Amino acid sequence: MKTVAIQNITRPLERPVQARYCDRFACQFRGLMFRRSLAPDEGLLLVQKRENRTESAIHMLFMFIDLAVVWIDSAQRVVDVKFARRWRLMYAPQAPARCVLELPARQIDAFRVGDQLKFDDES
């Protein structure tokens, strides 16, 4: 599976996030369901075909961990950040997004609306 290193250009991270690149339905449907933990710099990048609010909404059903969720537009700019609690029905961004970055909950303060990100293909 493809992995991307994600860096926050606006507010540099101690280490880039190593995110699995997920642009297929099966991968997006499974997401992080049933996972019991994530490494501090591990994430999942859900990539949609187009930028909008509806397709970038997520659910937290069958999730055993809380997440920090970062919505990103086509220009790789953060449009929303939320703390997503396990077993909640739905979270949607405040603005259209093309990518959803799911991270360990402890990463919630590492990203803010307006931050410019950079994706580097690792594999």
C-alpha positions as CSV (number, residue, x, y, z in Angstrom):
1,M,0.0,0.0,0.0
2,K,1.2,3.5,-0.8
3,T,2.4,5.7,2.0
4,V,2.8,9.5,2.1
5,A,4.8,11.6,4.5
6,I,2.8,14.6,5.5
7,Q,4.5,17.8,6.8
8,N,2.9,20.9,8.2
9,I,4.7,23.8,6.4
10,T,3.0,26.4,8.6
11,R,3.9,24.9,11.9
12,P,6.5,22.2,11.4
13,L,6.0,18.8,13.2
14,E,8.7,17.0,15.2
15,R,8.3,14.1,12.7
16,P,6.2,14.0,9.5
17,V,3.0,11.9,9.7
18,Q,3.4,8.6,7.9
19,A,0.0,8.1,6.4
20,R,-1.4,5.2,4.3
21,Y,-2.8,6.7,1.1
22,C,-6.4,5.5,0.7
23,D,-8.3,6.4,-2.5
24,R,-10.3,3.2,-3.1
25,F,-13.8,2.5,-1.8
26,A,-12.8,-0.7,0.1
27,C,-9.9,1.0,1.8
28,Q,-12.0,4.0,2.7
29,F,-14.9,1.9,3.9
30,R,-12.6,-0.1,6.3
31,G,-10.6,3.0,7.3
32,L,-9.3,2.5,10.9
33,M,-12.3,0.5,12.1
34,F,-11.4,-2.1,14.8
35,R,-7.9,-0.6,15.3
36,R,-7.0,-0.5,19.0
37,S,-4.1,1.9,18.7
38,L,-2.0,4.1,16.3
39,A,1.7,5.0,16.5
40,P,2.3,8.7,17.4
41,D,3.2,9.6,13.8
42,E,0.9,7.1,12.0
43,G,-2.2,8.1,10.1
44,L,-4.6,7.3,7.3
45,L,-5.2,9.7,4.4
46,L,-8.6,9.3,2.7
47,V,-8.5,10.9,-0.7
48,Q,-11.8,11.8,-2.5
49,K,-12.3,12.3,-6.3
50,R,-13.5,15.8,-5.8
51,E,-13.6,18.5,-3.1
52,N,-16.9,18.7,-1.2
53,R,-18.4,18.4,2.3
54,T,-20.6,15.4,1.9
55,E,-18.0,12.9,0.4
56,S,-15.4,13.9,3.0
57,A,-17.7,13.3,6.0
58,I,-16.7,10.3,8.2
59,H,-18.3,8.1,10.8
60,M,-16.8,6.6,13.9
61,L,-18.9,3.5,14.2
62,F,-16.9,0.4,15.1
63,M,-14.0,2.6,16.2
64,F,-12.2,1.6,19.4
65,I,-10.0,4.8,19.6
66,D,-10.7,8.5,19.4
67,L,-9.1,10.4,16.5
68,A,-7.8,13.8,15.5
69,V,-9.3,14.4,12.1
70,V,-7.9,17.0,9.7
71,W,-9.8,18.0,6.5
72,I,-7.6,19.2,3.6
73,D,-8.6,20.9,0.4
74,S,-7.1,20.4,-3.1
75,A,-4.4,23.1,-2.4
76,Q,-3.3,21.0,0.6
77,R,-4.5,23.6,3.1
78,V,-6.3,22.6,6.3
79,V,-10.0,23.6,6.2
80,D,-11.2,22.0,9.5
81,V,-9.9,20.0,12.5
82,K,-12.0,18.0,14.9
83,F,-11.6,15.7,17.8
84,A,-13.6,12.6,16.7
85,R,-15.0,10.4,19.5
86,R,-15.4,6.7,19.0
87,W,-18.8,5.3,18.2
88,R,-20.2,8.7,17.0
89,L,-22.4,8.7,13.9
90,M,-20.9,11.4,11.8
91,Y,-18.4,14.2,11.5
92,A,-18.3,16.6,8.5
93,P,-16.0,19.5,7.7
94,Q,-17.0,23.1,7.9
95,A,-15.8,23.7,4.3
96,P,-15.3,21.5,1.2
97,A,-12.4,19.1,1.5
98,R,-10.7,16.6,-0.8
99,C,-8.7,14.7,1.8
100,V,-9.4,13.5,5.3
101,L,-6.4,12.8,7.5
102,E,-7.1,10.5,10.5
103,L,-4.5,10.6,13.3
104,P,-4.0,9.6,16.9
105,A,-6.1,11.9,19.2
106,R,-2.9,13.3,20.8
107,Q,-2.2,15.0,17.4
108,I,-5.2,17.3,17.7
109,D,-3.1,20.4,18.4
110,A,-0.6,19.8,15.6
111,F,-2.9,21.2,12.9
112,R,-5.0,24.3,12.6
113,V,-7.4,25.7,10.0
114,G,-5.3,27.6,7.4
115,D,-2.1,25.5,7.8
116,Q,-0.4,24.6,4.6
117,L,0.6,21.0,4.3
118,K,3.0,19.1,2.0
119,F,2.6,15.5,0.9
120,D,5.7,13.5,-0.1
121,D,5.2,10.2,-1.8
122,E,7.1,7.5,0.1
123,S,6.3,4.4,-1.9
